């Protein structure tokens, strides 16, 4: 049985950062389930903002890279008629949780979930209309290579949205020594261009105050929108 939100929060709150922070990139086991629940709630606002920018339309095929426990997929499917969502994550724990949360959608063929690395995704070229990566590029072993593989999976004229915390916001958080790579806007744009994307635009998004407030206050993110040729 999975922990309730309160018990999951208690578990995460009592973890030493040396145990918690490495779990953020690839949650594992019971702690990973609690971390996935915490991240799902903490990231609701930026998830909504990123999907707003992606601008979904009826019957589009969407790829989400690093979807966590997939608790938000139902709200994504409500954005337009006949959407099909494919989600990949490095974490088998998160994919198992996402399949549990979205069992009806998986059964009905509206959602496909798979453990996979962005560096080598098991999909034919041009499989998707749009792709999105929210708070995941920090963990990619090679940003440009991951973007090139994402570009491969998109059709001509397809769109990509990336949501990533700004270096200024990340500086307040103890990320760096646990393998996080937080890129600035110029690096993200250059990597997208090198991967074959064009018409790249980057805006900044500051999440609303949470209740109860987070330790580090509202976070600021880049929202990047890019297109294939």
C-alpha positions in Angstrom: 0.0 0.0 0.0 1.3 3.5 -0.8 1.8 6.1 1.8 -0.7 8.9 2.3 0.4 12.4 1.3 1.0 13.3 4.9 3.1 10.2 5.7 5.0 10.6 2.4 5.8 14.2 3.3 6.9 13.1 6.8 9.2 10.5 5.3 10.8 12.9 2.8 11.1 15.7 5.5 13.0 13.4 7.8 15.6 12.3 5.1 19.1 13.6 5.2 19.8 15.6 2.0 22.5 13.0 1.1 19.8 10.4 0.8 17.0 12.7 -0.6 18.8 14.6 -3.4 20.2 11.6 -5.2 16.7 10.2 -5.4 15.4 13.2 -7.4 17.0 12.1 -10.6 15.9 8.4 -10.4 13.6 7.6 -7.4 13.9 4.1 -6.2 11.9 1.9 -3.8 9.7 3.0 -0.9 11.7 6.3 -0.5 11.4 6.8 -4.2 7.6 6.5 -4.2 7.5 9.1 -1.4 9.8 11.4 -3.3 7.7 11.0 -6.5 4.6 12.0 -4.5 6.3 15.0 -3.1 7.7 16.1 -6.5 4.3 15.7 -8.1 2.7 18.1 -5.7 5.6 20.5 -5.6 5.7 20.8 -9.4 2.0 21.2 -10.2 2.3 24.9 -11.1 5.3 24.6 -13.4 3.8 21.4 -15.0 0.6 23.4 -15.8 2.6 26.3 -17.2 4.8 24.1 -19.4 1.8 22.3 -20.9 0.0 25.6 -21.4 3.0 26.6 -23.5 3.0 23.3 -25.4 -0.5 24.2 -26.6 -2.1 20.8 -27.1 -4.6 20.1 -29.9 -7.0 17.2 -30.6 -5.5 13.9 -31.5 -1.9 14.9 -31.0 0.7 12.4 -29.9 2.7 13.7 -26.9 6.0 12.4 -25.5 6.9 13.3 -21.9 10.5 12.7 -20.9 10.9 12.1 -17.2 7.2 12.1 -16.2 7.8 10.9 -12.6 4.8 9.2 -11.1 2.5 10.5 -13.8 -0.1 11.9 -11.4 -0.7 14.8 -13.8 -1.5 12.8 -16.9 -5.3 12.8 -16.4 -5.2 16.6 -16.4 -3.1 16.6 -19.6 -5.5 14.3 -21.4 -8.3 16.7 -20.5 -6.7 19.5 -22.5 -7.8 18.3 -25.9 -9.9 15.5 -27.4 -8.2 12.2 -28.4 -4.7 13.0 -27.1 -2.3 10.1 -26.8 0.5 10.4 -24.2 3.7 8.4 -24.1 5.8 8.8 -21.0 9.4 7.6 -20.4 11.4 7.7 -17.2 14.7 6.3 -16.0 13.1 5.0 -12.9 11.3 1.7 -13.0 9.7 2.7 -9.6 8.2 5.9 -11.2 7.0 4.0 -14.3 5.3 1.4 -12.0 3.6 4.2 -10.1 2.6 6.0 -13.3 1.0 2.7 -14.5 -0.9 2.4 -11.2 -2.1 6.0 -11.4 -3.1 5.7 -15.0 -4.2 2.1 -15.2 -7.5 3.0 -17.0 -5.8 5.2 -19.6 -3.2 2.5 -20.2 -5.9 -0.1 -20.6 -7.8 2.1 -23.0 -4.8 2.8 -25.2 -4.5 6.5 -24.4 -1.3 6.2 -22.5 1.9 4.3 -23.0 4.6 4.2 -20.3 8.1 2.8 -20.5 11.4 2.8 -18.7 13.9 4.5 -21.0 16.8 6.8 -21.2 16.4 10.0 -23.3 19.7 9.1 -24.9 18.2 6.1 -26.7 14.4 6.0 -26.8 12.6 3.0 -28.3 10.4 4.9 -30.8 10.5 5.2 -34.5 11.6 8.6 -36.0 8.7 11.0 -36.3 6.5 9.2 -33.8 5.3 12.3 -31.9 3.8 15.7 -32.6 5.1 17.3 -29.4 7.5 16.6 -26.6 8.0 18.0 -23.1 10.6 17.7 -20.4 9.9 19.3 -17.0 12.7 19.4 -14.4 14.6 16.6 -16.1 17.4 18.0 -18.2 19.6 18.4 -15.0 20.1 14.6 -15.1 20.8 14.0 -18.8 24.3 12.7 -19.3 24.6 14.8 -22.5 22.2 17.7 -23.1 22.7 18.0 -26.8 22.6 14.3 -27.4 19.4 14.0 -25.5 17.9 16.9 -27.5 19.0 15.3 -30.7 17.3 12.0 -29.8 14.2 14.0 -28.8 14.3 15.8 -32.2 14.5 12.4 -34.0 11.3 11.2 -32.4 9.3 14.4 -33.4 7.6 14.9 -36.8 8.6 17.8 -39.0 7.0 20.9 -37.6 6.8 19.3 -34.1 7.3 21.2 -30.9 9.4 20.8 -27.7 8.9 22.5 -24.4 11.6 22.4 -21.7 11.0 23.6 -18.1 14.2 24.0 -16.1 15.1 25.9 -13.0 17.2 29.0 -13.5 20.8 29.0 -12.2 19.9 31.9 -10.0 17.1 30.0 -8.3 19.2 26.8 -8.1 22.0 28.6 -6.3 19.8 28.7 -3.2 19.5 25.0 -3.2 22.0 22.2 -2.4 21.9 20.6 -5.9 25.3 20.9 -7.5 27.2 18.3 -5.4 24.6 15.7 -6.1 25.1 15.5 -9.9 22.6 18.2 -11.0 23.6 20.2 -14.1 21.7 23.5 -14.1 22.1 25.2 -17.5 21.6 28.9 -18.3 19.4 30.1 -21.1 22.3 30.5 -23.6 23.4 26.9 -23.0 19.9 25.5 -23.5 19.3 27.5 -26.7 22.7 26.5 -28.1 22.1 22.8 -27.4 18.7 23.0 -29.0 20.2 24.6 -32.1 22.9 22.0 -32.3 20.3 19.2 -32.0 18.4 20.6 -35.0 15.7 22.7 -33.4 14.8 26.2 -34.6 12.4 29.1 -33.8 13.6 28.9 -30.2 12.0 31.1 -27.6 12.8 31.3 -23.8 10.7 33.0 -21.2 10.9 33.1 -17.4 8.2 31.7 -15.1 8.0 32.2 -11.3 5.8 29.8 -9.6 3.1 31.1 -7.2 3.7 31.0 -3.5 2.9 27.5 -2.2 0.8 26.8 0.9 2.6 25.9 3.1 5.5 27.9 1.7 8.6 26.0 0.6 11.9 26.5 2.4 13.4 28.3 -0.5 10.4 30.4 -1.6 9.0 30.7 -5.1 11.3 29.1 -7.8 12.0 30.7 -11.1 12.1 28.5 -14.2 13.0 28.9 -17.9 10.2 27.8 -20.2 11.8 27.0 -23.6 9.7 26.4 -26.8 11.4 25.1 -29.9 10.3 23.6 -33.2 11.6 21.0 -35.6 12.1 22.0 -39.3 
